[in-house]
Amino acid sequence: MAGHRLDPIDRQILAELQADGRMTNVELAKRVGISAPPCLRRVRTLEEAGYIRGYHADIDARELGFEVQVFAMVRLQSQAEADLTAFEARCRAWPLVRECHMLNGEIDFILKCVSPDLSTFQSFLTAELTAAENVASVKTSLVIRCAKDEPGLPFDVLEARLNRSA
């Protein structure tokens, strides 16, 4: 990634694909103001450099029966690197854990979990999460409603910052 500097067209390509990853290369090229062949080359370069990690559908969890969303705040007994790495690996293996972030402060990790119902989450919580090696405590908060769930990055903020420093 470090070997490839992003220019304004690259950033515009990323912003457009973030908004609609299904658009054709011809449409993308038109939106960013270049012809299709160099646009495709740029997209491939952005993919190879790791700026684009993949393309995903935005699935409505509730429509598919995942009614419960919970944030779990996890404190570990040991914060040795091997223990942190082991806990992260465990989180990647648990299907109900959709996000895992290490934090500083009193809580070591925050996990975003989804579940079809409360009893399924409760079973996971007691049988797997709190029972996992090195877990000292877990506090959970059930999501009542979501006011904002915006994937991706605010490219307009980045562009404004870059324009100020230019």
C-alpha distance (Angstrom), angle and dihedral (degrees) to the residues before:
residue distance angle dihedral
M1 . . .
A2 3.79 . .
G3 3.82 91.2 .
H4 3.82 93.6 62.8
R5 3.81 119.9 69.4
L6 3.77 115.9 -157.0
D7 3.77 117.7 -128.6
P8 3.82 124.9 -165.4
I9 3.82 92.3 -89.9
D10 3.83 91.4 52.4
R11 3.81 90.1 50.8
Q12 3.80 90.9 47.4
I13 3.82 90.2 50.5
L14 3.81 89.5 51.9
A15 3.81 92.0 47.9
E16 3.81 92.5 49.3
L17 3.82 93.9 46.7
Q18 3.80 90.3 46.6
A19 3.81 89.2 55.6
D20 3.83 93.9 44.3
G21 3.79 118.6 6.5
R22 3.81 91.8 177.8
M23 3.79 98.7 63.6
T24 3.78 116.9 116.5
N25 3.77 121.1 -105.8
V26 3.82 88.8 -114.1
E27 3.83 91.1 56.2
L28 3.82 91.6 45.0
A29 3.81 91.3 50.1
K30 3.81 90.6 50.3
R31 3.83 91.6 50.0
V32 3.81 93.9 51.0
G33 3.79 95.0 40.6
I34 3.81 102.6 -115.4
S35 3.80 133.7 104.1
A36 3.81 121.6 -91.5
P37 3.86 101.8 -105.9
P38 3.83 96.8 55.5
C39 3.80 89.4 41.0
L40 3.80 90.6 56.2
R41 3.83 90.5 47.3
R42 3.79 90.1 51.6
V43 3.81 92.3 49.4
R44 3.81 90.8 49.8
T45 3.83 90.4 48.9
L46 3.83 90.7 49.6
E47 3.81 89.6 50.3
E48 3.81 93.7 47.5
A49 3.82 91.6 46.7
G50 3.80 90.1 54.2
Y51 3.80 98.2 -114.1
I52 3.81 89.0 117.5
R53 3.80 108.9 47.1
G54 3.79 97.4 177.5
Y55 3.79 147.5 -49.8
H56 3.79 121.1 -94.0
A57 3.77 140.6 179.0
D58 3.81 116.9 -121.8
I59 3.80 99.5 -123.6
D60 3.81 122.1 -162.5
A61 3.82 101.9 -128.4
R62 3.81 94.9 -163.8
E63 3.79 92.5 51.2
L64 3.81 87.6 57.4
G65 3.79 93.9 48.7
F66 3.80 101.5 -95.8
E67 3.79 94.2 131.7
V68 3.80 98.8 161.9
Q69 3.79 127.7 69.9
V70 3.79 119.4 177.8
F71 3.78 135.8 179.1
A72 3.80 111.9 -146.5
M73 3.79 119.6 -162.0
V74 3.80 109.3 -154.7
R75 3.78 127.9 -164.1
L76 3.80 117.6 -167.2
Q77 3.80 128.3 -149.5
S78 3.81 92.0 -133.9
Q79 3.79 129.1 30.6
A80 3.79 95.1 -168.3
E81 3.80 109.7 139.0
A82 3.82 92.9 -112.9
D83 3.82 90.3 53.3
L84 3.80 93.0 47.6
T85 3.80 90.9 49.1
A86 3.81 91.6 47.8
F87 3.81 91.6 51.7
E88 3.83 91.6 48.5
A89 3.81 90.1 51.5
R90 3.81 90.1 50.4
C91 3.82 90.0 51.1
R92 3.81 91.5 52.0
A93 3.82 88.6 54.8
W94 3.83 95.7 51.9
P95 3.83 109.5 88.0
L96 3.81 94.4 -156.7
V97 3.83 91.0 58.5
R98 3.81 106.1 84.2
E99 3.81 98.4 169.6
C100 3.79 132.7 22.1
H101 3.80 121.6 -173.2
M102 3.81 127.5 178.5
L103 3.81 111.6 -138.3
N104 3.77 136.6 -169.1
G105 3.77 120.2 -123.9
E106 3.80 130.2 40.7
I107 3.81 95.0 -23.7
D108 3.79 119.7 62.4
F109 3.82 99.3 -164.7
I110 3.76 139.1 11.7
L111 3.80 116.3 -155.3
K112 3.77 126.7 -163.3
C113 3.80 108.0 -148.9
V114 3.80 133.2 -176.0
S115 3.77 127.3 -163.3
P116 3.79 137.9 172.1
D117 3.81 90.6 -123.9
L118 3.78 143.6 -5.6
S119 3.80 95.5 -99.4
T120 3.82 91.9 55.6
F121 3.79 90.2 51.0
Q122 3.82 91.4 45.7
S123 3.81 90.2 53.2
F124 3.81 90.5 50.6
L125 3.80 91.0 46.7
T126 3.79 95.7 52.3
A127 3.80 102.2 31.9
E128 3.78 99.5 39.6
L129 3.80 118.7 9.1
T130 3.81 102.7 42.3
A131 3.81 90.4 33.5
A132 3.81 93.2 53.5
E133 3.77 118.6 115.4
N134 3.82 114.9 -91.9
V135 3.84 95.1 13.1
A136 3.81 108.7 135.7
S137 3.81 98.8 177.1
V138 3.78 143.4 -11.7
K139 3.79 127.0 -156.1
T140 3.79 118.2 -171.9
S141 3.78 134.4 -159.9
L142 3.78 120.5 -166.0
V143 3.80 114.4 -140.5
I144 3.80 110.0 -121.3
R145 3.79 95.7 -175.6
C146 3.77 138.5 -20.4
A147 3.80 118.6 -120.9
K148 3.81 94.1 -178.1
D149 3.78 135.5 8.0
E150 3.77 106.0 167.8
P151 3.79 115.0 169.0
G152 3.76 121.9 -155.0
L153 3.78 132.1 24.6
P154 3.84 134.2 -54.4
F155 3.81 97.9 -113.8
D156 3.81 92.4 176.0
V157 3.84 89.7 63.3
L158 3.81 90.5 50.5
E159 3.80 92.7 48.6
A160 3.82 91.4 49.7
R161 3.82 90.5 51.1
L162 3.81 92.5 47.3
N163 3.81 91.6 48.3
R164 3.84 90.9 51.9
S165 3.81 92.2 52.1
A166 3.82 94.3 46.3
